[in-house]
Structure formats: structure tokens, C-alpha cells
Amino acid sequence: MLLSLRDGAPTHTLPMVQRDYPEWHRGRQRYAVWAIIVDSEPVRERIRIARAQLGDWLLPASARQPHVTLFVCGFEADTQRHDDDFTAEQLAVQTEELAKLDHARFALGIGGLESFAGTAFLRVADPQNALHALRERLVHGGPEIRQSAYLAHLTIGHYRQRVTATQWRERAAALTELPPIALPVEAVHYCTYQATDLHGPLSLRQRIALRD
């Protein structure tokens, strides 16, 4: 849900129920995304500070590597039977489009603490509008699997407690306006994770290097 607790809507967090979601994965095994993997100790330290600030409101730290999602592909499948299936042919188109773009390296700015209803995150600034250019190429492989408008962000955790927006703003206030940390981006990755484990690690399946 793309609503900001800091701005007053929604009125409270939505705790995550930790269970298998067979109605979502329908027996399919791997879920695929394009992502920017965070390989920066200053950013990792900011994640640790933010998680400590929110404390027991969050579920235990995920095994998933810190990352900025670039494009949500869907479930890997041999053939497209469902709207959220993603085939090898679609991946080949996306890879070719990224190669044709030949995008230069860029930097994102990792900012202060913010929150959707279900997840806390760090804001992501994209001063060169580089993410838009990459996403425009990826859509040639098929529409993105997305319920609401894209907003670049760096998830730090899912909620396990229902807290009000007022409580959240009071606890998070010291971290909401932090100066951005530069995150150099030298590559984008095609990644998958086990669909029955919503907090499992990303498997880095393909790396597309950006030019110097």
C-alpha cells in the first residue's frame, strides 16, 4: 500500500501474517525481480540504526539481501498460463533491451526513514532519473506485476504489531530527515526467491554491468 505513515495516512500499520500463501503462488516455486543490490556499509549501517529505532514493531530481520527493487517480473514459468507468469522468452527480451540501452553507471541517494502501511523503508532519491530509463526497457518483456505506482525504496522490515501513525511518527522522528547517502550503482541483477519463503534470500541469477 503506497501510503505514508509520516504524512498521516493510513492511520496505523498492518502487521504481516507469517504463513504460506498458496492462493498467491499456486504451487509455483520461484518469484523473479530485477533489483539493485546494496553493497555499501554506510547504507547497511543506516538500515541497522533504523531497525533498532523501530525495535519490536518489526519482524526479525529478513535473510533477503538489502536491495532496491527495479522491476517485478512475476513467477518463473515454462509457459504463460496466469497473468503473473514470467517466461524465459520474456527474460531474454528484457536482457536484450538492457544491453541495447548500454546505460552508464549512476548513483542513488539513500535517505531517511519512511513507511508504507505494511513495511518500513528508507527513501531512495534518483537525481539522474536512471531508474525510469531502465524500467522503460524492461517493460518490453511484458507488463510489470504491480498493484500500485512504482516508488523506489529500500525495505528495512515488515511490521508484526499494529501501531498508530502518531506512535510511528513520534518514534521515527529522529530518522526521517537524514541526509542522503550516495549508493553507487554499477550493475543491475535479475534475481529470484523461493515463493513459499517471503523472507528468504535472493538468488542472483544474472548480472548486467553498467558501463563506466
Summary of the structure (lengths in Angstrom):
residues: 212
radius of gyration: 17.3
end to end distance: 36.3
largest distance: 49.1
contacts: 611
relative contact order: 0.28
helix: 27%
strand: 33%
